[in-house]
Amino acid sequence: MSEYRIQGETGEWEVVIGLEVHAQITSNAKLFSGASAAYGGEPNSHVSLVDAAMPGMLPVPNRECIRQAVRTGMAINAQINAWSRFDRKNYFYADLPQGYQISQLYHPIVGEGEIEVILDEKDADSPRKTIGIERIHVEQDAGKLMHDQHPTMSYVDLNRCGVALMEIVSKPDMNSPAEAGAYVKKLRSILRYVGSCDGNMEEGSMRADVNVSVRKPGGELGTRTETKNVNSIRFVMQTIEVEARRQVDLIEDGGAVVQETRLFDPNKMETRSMRSKEDAHDYRYFPDPDLLPLELDDAFLEECRASLPELPDAKRVRYEGMGLSAYNAAVLTAEAETAFWFEDLLAQGAEPKQASNWLQSELFGALNRLGKSLDESPVNPAQAAELLKLVSDGTISGSIAKQVFEIMLETGQGASAIVEEKGLKQTSDTGAIEAVIAEILAANPGQLEAYRGGKEQLFGFFVGQTMKAMQGKANPGVVNDLLKKALA
């Protein structure tokens, strides 16, 4: 898909990349307890006796978390395992009161799937690549250590302890930072469409462990490192660049890459060693004796499948079928909130091409200027559709629509009310327009003579003068027709 190489002293090196994306499952409660899974809150305010590992407390799986994981698997065309099992991953750390994490190593709920990515989704001819998904397993998150509360001690916040995660493990199918960035972006988009994760990397509800190795093109796979908890698409791409370069330089200097866990420092643009990489046997995995295997019946699986929305690839194809360009369709489907807003606009009766162009130019431009997201838009889809209808039925011109839209942003008023109140209705009165045209031609004899002498670009001048004289209220189509007759 993309020929990305690291240039070293001994020639070119190929980069091999795999990603383990941890996505917090959308759910009100945690994976095995009824405690709130909401982000934030006072430290240790979202903790149950199960989360705190009090003696005698038994975990009970949250049905909604299982449902969301299955729906995610279905959205990436993955194998859904009707029988799966939870394992204990044993390690001792202060933010893990149980002394183990409940995960799924040997029998995950979701098996192999795939995601198709496009390097540049705005380019219809951009090459496509299918990235394999190895598995999705469900596990509980750990708590959080706070090191800045006391000069000599660290504190533990267990609010996140027990929150449900999907670990989405890709195959090592990516070979460039751009491919990895496209993969994370596409995966996040799918999760948001499905509603199984909000994808807010800045809040930690989605983060990636980045596995990188280098090799001579076509050679044996090299030793990989894993850079943990990378929390933005830009940082994922930078991690790959920095770590691949480090490995190439290390090998060419006579050293050897060590299988280890590393951290990325975006300020210094470097990765640094955190600990040696553990293997499965280091965690002494075994089936969790407190949890029965998950057995999913056909009715549950059918309910999950029936609840899936139209996904971004299918939606993009449908939009192109409406006559939208590949570029516009890609922009509208890249983020779920944009697609949903556009769908609401169409449901209000807006014409697809007009709605697409207005949304991407006028609304996006205004929101960018105001520093607001689409969810915070002062104008809703129903109001936008009303404005567009006034343009399409000839009540107002495109230029007046811009004025009306600005007033809508400031006041929240409807478009029709503003047009009526400000007297902005467009006129198609041929008599009035002909009278103004006659005045314009009489006032500009030099331009009239030049136009009739062959300078046809002056037609725009006469249109502009007429519209200006009529304060933008003349119907542009009528102005054009009448000017052509007058100038003939």
Secondary structure, 3 states (H helix, E strand, C coil): CCCCEEEECCEEEEEEEEEEEEEECCCCECCCCCCECCCCCCCCCCCCCCCCCCCCCCCCCCHHHHHHHHHHHHHCCCCECCEECCEEEECCCCCCCCCEEEECCCCCCECCEEEEEECCCCCCCCCEEEEEEEEEEEEECCCEEECCCCCCCCEEECCCCCCEEEEEEECCCECCHHHHHHHHHHHHHHHHHHCCCCCCHHHCCEEEEEEEEEECCCCCCCCCEEEEEECCHHHHHHHHHHHHHHHHHHHHCCCCCCCEEEEEECCCCEEEEEEECCCHHHHCCEECCCCCCEECCHHHHHHHHHCCCCCHHHHHHHHHHCCCCHHHHHHHHHCHHHHHHHHHHHHCCCCHHHHHHHHHHHHHHHHHHHCCCHHHCCCCHHHHHHHHHHHHCCCCCHHHHHHHHHHHHHHCCCHHHHHHHHCCCCECCHHHHHHHHHHHHHHCHHHHHHHHCCCHHHHHHHHHHHHHHCCCCECHHHHHHHHHHHHC
